[in-house]
Amino acid sequence: MKSTNHYKISEELVNSFNEEMTSELAKRLEDENYDSPFDGLKDWHLLRALAINRPELTSDYIHLLDQEPFDEN
């Protein structure tokens, strides 16, 4: 699943994930090697959906969802 353009995040998609698929997703996010920034954002949203609905799969990858505080000034 190199590109994430072909799916929408659905209950079926989230439920279809296993440990190996989650690991591949996390690796893509860590490598940040996407053709488009939108592909990376789609993977990030998918990992977030997994963290909410299947936390047992994402406990090792929560650091990819954490956002650093920032100052807008």
C-alpha positions as CSV (number, residue, x, y, z in Angstrom):
1,M,0.0,0.0,0.0
2,K,2.5,2.6,-1.2
3,S,0.0,5.4,-2.0
4,T,-3.0,6.1,0.2
5,N,-5.0,7.8,-2.6
6,H,-7.2,4.7,-3.2
7,Y,-9.0,4.5,0.2
8,K,-11.2,6.4,2.5
9,I,-10.9,5.8,6.2
10,S,-13.8,3.6,7.1
11,E,-14.6,1.2,9.8
12,E,-13.8,-1.7,7.4
13,L,-10.4,-0.2,6.6
14,V,-9.5,0.3,10.3
15,N,-10.7,-3.2,11.2
16,S,-8.7,-4.7,8.4
17,F,-5.4,-3.5,9.8
18,N,-3.0,-5.9,11.6
19,E,0.3,-5.3,13.3
20,E,2.3,-5.7,10.1
21,M,0.2,-3.2,8.2
22,T,0.4,-0.7,11.1
23,S,4.1,-1.1,11.2
24,E,4.3,-0.3,7.4
25,L,2.1,2.7,7.9
26,A,4.3,4.0,10.7
27,K,7.5,3.4,8.6
28,R,6.1,5.5,5.8
29,L,5.3,8.3,8.3
30,E,8.7,8.1,9.8
31,D,10.4,8.1,6.4
32,E,8.3,11.0,5.2
33,N,8.9,9.9,1.6
34,Y,5.6,10.9,-0.1
35,D,4.9,12.0,-3.7
36,S,2.5,14.6,-2.2
37,P,2.1,16.2,1.2
38,F,-1.5,15.1,1.1
39,D,-0.5,11.4,1.0
40,G,1.4,11.9,4.2
41,L,-1.5,13.7,5.8
42,K,-3.8,10.8,4.8
43,D,-1.5,8.3,6.4
44,W,-1.4,10.5,9.5
45,H,-5.2,10.6,9.7
46,L,-5.3,6.8,9.2
47,L,-2.8,6.3,12.1
48,R,-4.9,8.6,14.2
49,A,-8.1,6.6,13.4
50,L,-6.2,3.4,14.3
51,A,-5.0,5.0,17.6
52,I,-8.6,5.9,18.5
53,N,-10.3,2.6,17.4
54,R,-7.5,0.1,17.6
55,P,-5.0,1.4,20.2
56,E,-3.5,-2.0,20.7
57,L,-2.0,-1.6,17.2
58,T,-0.5,1.8,17.7
59,S,1.0,1.9,21.1
60,D,4.5,1.9,19.7
61,Y,3.8,4.7,17.2
62,I,2.0,7.3,19.3
63,H,5.1,9.6,19.0
64,L,4.1,10.0,15.3
65,L,0.8,11.6,16.4
66,D,2.2,13.9,19.1
67,Q,2.5,17.5,18.0
68,E,5.0,19.9,19.3
69,P,3.7,23.1,20.9
70,F,4.4,26.1,18.7
71,D,4.3,29.8,19.0
72,E,2.4,31.7,16.3
73,N,4.1,35.0,17.1
